[in-house]
Amino acid sequence: MDLLLPILVAAVVALLVFAGVNLAASLLNPERKKLQSRLAADPAHQSRFGTTGTRAVTHKVEIDAVTATLIRFAPLAALNKRLVQAFPEASLAVFLGISIGGALLGMFVAFAVFGTVLLGLAGGAAAAVAPLIVLMGRRGRRQRVLADQIPDALDFLSRVLKAGHSFSTGLQMLGDEMPKPLSTEFRKTYDQHTLGQSVEDALKDMAKRIESTDFAFFVTAVLIQRQTGGDLSEVLKNISGMIRSRVRLQQHVKSKTAEGRFTGYVLVAFPLVMFVILAFMNPKYAHSLTATATGHKLLGVALGLQMLGLYAIRKITTIKV
């Protein structure tokens, strides 16, 4: 009877690991991505046509029924938007499945190791949040790369227009010549335009996908120029210079606040380091926190206060330009 619980826990963990591996494999399967790209090229899987003629055909893969149901809720719709920005080929249903599976796996492992329900729930919560942390980190890196590529793209487009090419041709050349991930976004925009969508609407869709203030300046300038006229190449050159000036200012501010951010990280890490040292020097003293229900509650409160302090320090040392 004493061996029944470990056997059940091991079986559940093995099943959850197997399910997680299968979900990850399906998410990263290159053959599945090829199939989705082929389906995207089929007009039957892209968009519907209106009664007044051919409407704009969006360049995206038809979402599955489960994801379409989930994004009816505002929080899940926002999560799906960030998921697509980080992993364009990912599915919200698969991501939620990985999070739930990780939560169950973390809960069972933490309960099997520590033997308390509170730490089991804490382990499950940590495992559930881990995919979200990975998602936000990947999205942040991609957004930074896009922001760094925008000035070069505007300079490239300005030179293309000065050479006498049309704006749509410039979009095509940006999709072919620029590095990823910005080239992928311009390629989608050009494909939408060639499939019947106006340049203005395609650029607005691209601005929604990228969510960059600098790119919003570019889209606004193009929309105004197409209504009022003017030298768009010169406007793009000026916007590129303005963006580079903002980037230099952001880097200057970041260097000035580096000392404060480092001090904040040291203050947050100091209690944890001291507790670990104390646990090695005097295990009985630390035992009152690690082996009692009251100690677990105090550790949870301390961790929450530490995270709150870290958030406050980041807000204080983060200056938007």
C-alpha positions in Angstrom: 0.0 0.0 0.0 2.9 2.4 0.7 4.2 1.8 -2.8 0.9 2.5 -4.4 1.1 6.3 -4.3 4.6 6.6 -5.8 3.6 4.1 -8.6 0.5 6.2 -9.4 2.5 9.4 -9.3 5.2 7.9 -11.6 2.5 6.7 -14.0 0.8 10.1 -14.2 4.0 11.9 -14.7 5.0 9.5 -17.5 1.7 10.0 -19.2 1.9 13.8 -18.9 5.5 13.8 -20.2 4.4 11.7 -23.2 1.5 14.0 -23.9 3.7 17.1 -23.6 6.3 15.7 -26.0 3.6 14.9 -28.5 2.1 18.4 -28.3 5.5 20.0 -28.7 6.3 17.7 -31.7 3.0 18.6 -33.4 3.7 22.3 -32.7 7.2 22.2 -34.2 6.5 19.7 -37.0 7.8 21.2 -40.3 5.5 19.1 -42.4 2.5 20.6 -40.6 3.9 24.1 -41.3 4.3 23.2 -45.0 0.7 22.0 -45.1 -0.6 25.1 -43.5 1.4 27.3 -46.0 -0.1 25.3 -48.9 -3.6 25.7 -47.5 -3.0 29.4 -47.1 -2.3 29.6 -50.9 -5.7 28.1 -51.6 -8.4 30.8 -51.8 -10.9 28.5 -50.3 -9.0 28.5 -47.0 -8.2 32.2 -46.9 -11.2 34.5 -47.0 -14.7 34.9 -48.1 -15.9 36.9 -51.1 -18.5 39.6 -50.8 -21.6 40.0 -52.9 -20.3 43.1 -54.6 -17.3 41.4 -56.1 -13.9 40.1 -55.0 -13.0 41.5 -51.6 -9.5 41.6 -50.1 -8.1 38.2 -49.4 -6.2 38.1 -46.2 -2.9 36.2 -46.2 -3.3 33.9 -43.2 -4.1 30.3 -42.4 -7.6 29.3 -41.5 -7.7 28.8 -37.7 -9.2 25.7 -36.2 -12.6 25.5 -34.6 -11.2 25.2 -31.1 -9.1 28.4 -31.5 -12.0 30.2 -33.1 -14.1 29.4 -30.1 -11.4 30.4 -27.6 -10.7 33.8 -29.1 -14.2 34.9 -28.5 -13.1 35.7 -25.0 -11.1 38.9 -24.7 -8.2 37.6 -22.6 -7.7 34.6 -24.8 -7.9 36.8 -27.9 -5.1 39.0 -26.5 -3.1 35.9 -25.7 -3.6 34.5 -29.2 -2.4 37.8 -30.7 0.8 37.7 -28.7 1.2 34.0 -29.5 1.0 34.8 -33.3 3.5 37.6 -32.8 6.0 35.3 -31.1 5.3 32.0 -33.0 3.4 32.8 -36.3 2.6 29.2 -37.0 1.5 28.3 -33.4 -2.0 27.4 -32.3 -3.7 28.8 -29.2 -5.3 25.4 -28.4 -1.9 23.7 -28.5 -0.3 26.4 -26.4 -3.1 26.1 -23.7 -2.7 22.3 -23.8 1.0 22.6 -23.1 0.3 25.0 -20.3 -2.3 22.8 -18.7 -0.2 19.7 -19.1 2.8 21.5 -17.6 0.7 22.6 -14.7 -0.5 19.1 -13.9 3.0 17.7 -14.3 4.5 20.4 -12.1 1.8 19.8 -9.5 2.4 16.1 -9.3 6.2 16.4 -9.2 6.2 19.1 -6.5 3.7 17.1 -4.4 5.7 13.9 -4.8 8.9 15.6 -3.8 7.7 17.9 -1.0 4.6 16.0 0.1 2.5 19.1 0.8 -0.5 20.4 -1.2 0.6 24.0 -1.0 3.9 23.4 -2.6 2.2 21.1 -5.1 -0.1 23.9 -6.2 2.9 26.3 -6.3 4.8 23.9 -8.5 1.8 23.6 -10.8 1.4 27.3 -11.0 5.1 27.8 -11.8 4.9 25.1 -14.6 1.8 26.7 -16.0 3.4 30.2 -16.1 6.6 28.9 -17.7 5.2 28.7 -21.3 3.8 32.2 -20.9 7.3 33.5 -19.8 8.9 31.8 -22.8 6.2 33.3 -25.1 6.7 36.9 -23.8 10.5 36.5 -24.0 10.3 35.3 -27.6 7.8 38.1 -28.5 10.0 40.7 -26.8 13.1 39.6 -28.8 11.2 39.5 -32.0 9.7 43.0 -31.4 13.2 44.4 -30.7 14.6 42.8 -33.9 11.7 44.4 -35.9 12.3 47.8 -34.3 16.0 47.6 -35.2 15.2 46.7 -38.8 12.6 49.4 -39.5 15.0 52.3 -40.1 17.0 50.3 -42.6 13.8 49.2 -44.3 12.6 52.8 -44.6 15.9 53.9 -46.1 15.7 50.9 -48.6 12.2 51.9 -49.6 13.2 55.5 -50.0 16.0 54.6 -52.4 13.6 52.3 -54.3 11.1 55.1 -54.8 13.8 57.5 -55.8 14.9 55.0 -58.5 11.5 55.3 -60.1 9.8 52.1 -58.8 6.2 52.0 -57.5 5.3 51.6 -53.9 4.0 48.1 -54.4 7.2 47.1 -56.1 9.1 48.5 -53.1 7.0 46.3 -50.8 7.9 43.3 -52.9 11.6 44.1 -52.9 11.5 44.6 -49.1 10.0 41.1 -48.7 12.8 39.7 -50.9 15.8 41.6 -49.7 15.3 42.5 -46.1 16.3 40.0 -43.4 13.7 38.1 -41.3 11.4 38.7 -39.5 10.6 42.1 -41.1 10.8 40.6 -44.6 8.2 38.1 -43.7 5.8 40.8 -42.6 6.4 42.8 -45.8 5.9 39.7 -47.9 2.5 39.1 -46.2 1.5 42.7 -46.9 2.5 42.5 -50.6 0.7 39.1 -51.0 -2.4 40.7 -49.5 -2.2 43.6 -51.9 -1.7 41.3 -55.0 -4.7 39.3 -53.9 -7.0 42.3 -54.0 -6.6 44.2 -50.8 -5.7 47.9 -51.0 -2.3 49.1 -50.0 -3.7 51.2 -47.2 -5.6 48.2 -45.6 -2.6 45.9 -46.0 -0.4 48.4 -44.3 -2.9 48.8 -41.5 -3.0 45.1 -41.0 0.8 45.0 -40.9 0.8 47.7 -38.3 -1.6 45.7 -36.1 0.6 42.6 -36.4 3.8 44.5 -35.5 2.5 46.9 -32.9 5.4 49.3 -33.2 5.1 53.1 -32.7 7.9 53.7 -35.2 6.1 51.6 -37.8 2.9 53.4 -37.1 4.7 56.6 -38.1 5.6 55.1 -41.4 2.0 53.8 -42.1 0.5 57.2 -41.1 2.9 59.0 -43.5 2.1 56.7 -46.4 -1.7 57.1 -45.8 -1.4 60.9 -45.7 0.9 61.0 -48.8 -1.5 58.8 -50.8 -4.3 61.3 -50.0 -2.5 64.6 -50.4 0.5 63.7 -52.5 4.1 64.8 -52.0 7.6 63.3 -52.1 7.2 60.0 -50.1 10.9 59.1 -50.5 11.9 62.3 -48.6 9.3 61.7 -46.0 10.5 58.1 -45.4 14.1 59.4 -45.1 13.0 61.9 -42.4 11.1 59.3 -40.5 14.1 57.0 -40.6 16.3 59.7 -39.2 13.8 60.4 -36.4 13.6 56.8 -35.5 17.4 56.5 -35.3 17.4 59.6 -33.0 14.8 58.0 -30.7 16.8 54.8 -30.6 20.0 56.7 -29.6 18.0 58.5 -26.9 16.6 55.3 -25.6 20.1 53.7 -25.4 21.3 56.9 -23.5 18.5 56.7 -21.0 19.0 52.9 -20.6 22.7 53.5 -19.8 21.8 56.2 -17.2 19.3 53.9 -15.4 21.6 50.8 -15.5 22.9 51.5 -12.0 19.4 51.7 -10.5 18.3 48.6 -12.3 21.3 46.7 -11.1 20.8 47.8 -7.5 17.2 46.7 -7.7 18.2 43.2 -8.9 20.8 42.9 -6.1 18.3 43.9 -3.5 15.8 41.3 -4.8 18.4 38.5 -4.9 20.1 39.3 -1.6 17.4 37.8 0.7 17.3 34.6 -1.3 21.1 34.2 -1.3 21.3 34.9 2.4 18.6 32.3 3.1 20.4 29.6 1.2 23.7 30.4 3.0 21.8 30.3 6.3 20.2 27.0 5.4 23.6 25.4 4.9 25.1 27.0 8.0 22.2 26.2 10.4 19.7 23.7 8.9 17.6 23.6 12.1 17.1 27.3 12.0 15.9 27.2 8.4 13.8 24.1 9.1 11.1 26.2 10.8 10.4 27.9 7.4 10.9 24.9 5.0 9.1 22.2 7.0 6.1 23.9 8.7 2.8 25.2 7.3 3.4 28.6 8.8 6.8 28.8 7.3 5.5 27.9 3.9 2.9 30.7 4.1 5.6 33.2 5.2 7.8 32.1 2.3 4.9 32.6 -0.1 4.3 36.1 1.2 8.0 36.9 1.0 8.2 35.7 -2.6 5.1 37.8 -3.5 6.6 40.9 -1.8 9.9 40.3 -3.6 8.1 40.1 -7.0 6.1 43.3 -6.1 9.3 45.1 -5.3 11.0 44.0 -8.5 8.0 45.2 -10.5 8.1 48.6 -8.7 11.9 49.0 -9.4 11.4 48.1 -13.0 8.6 50.7 -13.3 10.7 53.4 -11.7 13.8 52.7 -13.8 11.9 52.3 -17.1 11.6 55.6 -18.9 9.6 55.6 -22.2 11.0 57.8 -25.0 
